[in-house]
């Protein structure tokens, strides 16, 4: 279990480092005043978006795990979260392309 925990921390640190590197690269490219860097800027921005999405997914998964741990022990909390989610996801009105 300790190895798995260490691996998790290592992956998270690597992801943070990659995000920081991308931000530095993007800043350096944006400071250049040459139009040749548009492609490079776009590549770095796409990579940064991908890395930020990975980080967001990581934290989303962690929050779900935490929620499941608390939800299993606290049925009131579990019911409240489920009711709120159901209300938020409910479709109350549908509109067609004409606005009706």
C-alpha positions as CSV (number, residue, x, y, z in Angstrom):
1,X,0.0,0.0,0.0
2,X,2.9,2.4,0.7
3,X,4.3,1.8,-2.8
4,X,0.9,2.7,-4.3
5,X,0.7,5.8,-2.1
6,X,4.2,6.8,-3.2
7,X,3.4,6.2,-6.8
8,X,0.3,8.4,-6.5
9,X,2.3,11.3,-5.0
10,X,5.0,10.9,-7.6
11,X,2.5,11.1,-10.5
12,X,0.9,14.1,-9.0
13,X,4.2,15.9,-8.6
14,X,5.2,15.0,-12.2
15,X,1.9,16.4,-13.4
16,X,2.4,19.7,-11.5
17,X,5.9,20.0,-12.9
18,X,4.6,19.5,-16.4
19,X,1.9,22.1,-15.9
20,X,4.5,24.6,-14.5
21,X,6.9,23.9,-17.4
22,X,4.1,24.5,-19.9
23,X,3.2,27.8,-18.3
24,X,6.8,28.9,-18.3
25,X,7.1,27.9,-22.0
26,X,3.9,29.7,-22.9
27,X,5.1,32.8,-21.0
28,X,8.4,32.7,-22.8
29,X,6.8,32.3,-26.3
30,X,4.2,35.1,-25.5
31,X,7.1,37.5,-24.6
32,X,8.6,37.0,-28.1
33,X,7.2,39.5,-30.6
34,X,7.6,37.3,-33.7
35,X,4.6,36.0,-35.6
36,X,6.4,32.7,-36.2
37,X,5.5,31.5,-32.7
38,X,1.7,31.2,-33.3
39,X,2.0,27.5,-34.1
40,X,4.2,27.0,-31.1
41,X,1.9,28.9,-28.8
42,X,-1.1,26.9,-30.0
43,X,0.8,23.6,-29.4
44,X,1.8,24.7,-25.9
45,X,-1.8,25.9,-25.1
46,X,-3.2,22.6,-26.3
47,X,-0.8,20.6,-24.1
48,X,-1.5,22.8,-21.1
49,X,-5.3,22.3,-21.6
50,X,-4.7,18.6,-21.7
51,X,-2.6,18.6,-18.5
52,X,-5.1,20.8,-16.7
53,X,-7.9,18.5,-17.7
54,X,-5.9,15.5,-16.3
55,X,-5.4,17.4,-13.0
56,X,-9.1,18.2,-12.9
57,X,-10.0,14.6,-13.5
58,X,-7.7,13.5,-10.7
59,X,-9.3,15.8,-8.2
60,X,-12.8,14.8,-9.4
61,X,-12.0,11.2,-8.8
62,X,-10.6,12.0,-5.4
63,X,-13.7,13.9,-4.4
64,X,-15.9,11.0,-5.6
65,X,-13.9,8.6,-3.4
66,X,-14.2,11.0,-0.5
67,X,-17.9,11.4,-1.1
68,X,-18.4,7.6,-1.2
69,X,-16.6,7.2,2.0
70,X,-18.7,9.8,3.8
71,X,-21.9,8.9,2.0
72,X,-21.7,5.2,3.1
73,X,-21.4,6.2,6.7
74,X,-23.9,9.1,6.7
75,X,-27.2,8.2,5.0
76,X,-28.5,11.8,5.5
77,X,-25.6,13.2,3.7
78,X,-25.9,10.6,1.0
79,X,-29.6,11.3,0.5
80,X,-29.0,15.1,0.4
81,X,-26.3,14.8,-2.2
82,X,-28.4,12.4,-4.3
83,X,-31.5,14.7,-4.1
84,X,-29.5,17.7,-5.1
85,X,-27.8,15.9,-8.0
86,X,-31.2,14.7,-9.3
87,X,-32.7,18.2,-9.1
88,X,-29.7,19.7,-10.9
89,X,-29.8,17.1,-13.7
90,X,-33.6,17.3,-14.2
91,X,-34.7,18.7,-17.6
92,X,-37.8,20.8,-16.9
93,X,-38.2,22.5,-20.3
94,X,-37.2,21.7,-23.9
95,X,-36.9,24.4,-26.5
96,X,-36.9,23.9,-30.3
97,X,-34.9,25.9,-32.8
98,X,-37.8,28.3,-33.1
99,X,-37.8,29.2,-29.4
100,X,-41.0,27.3,-28.6
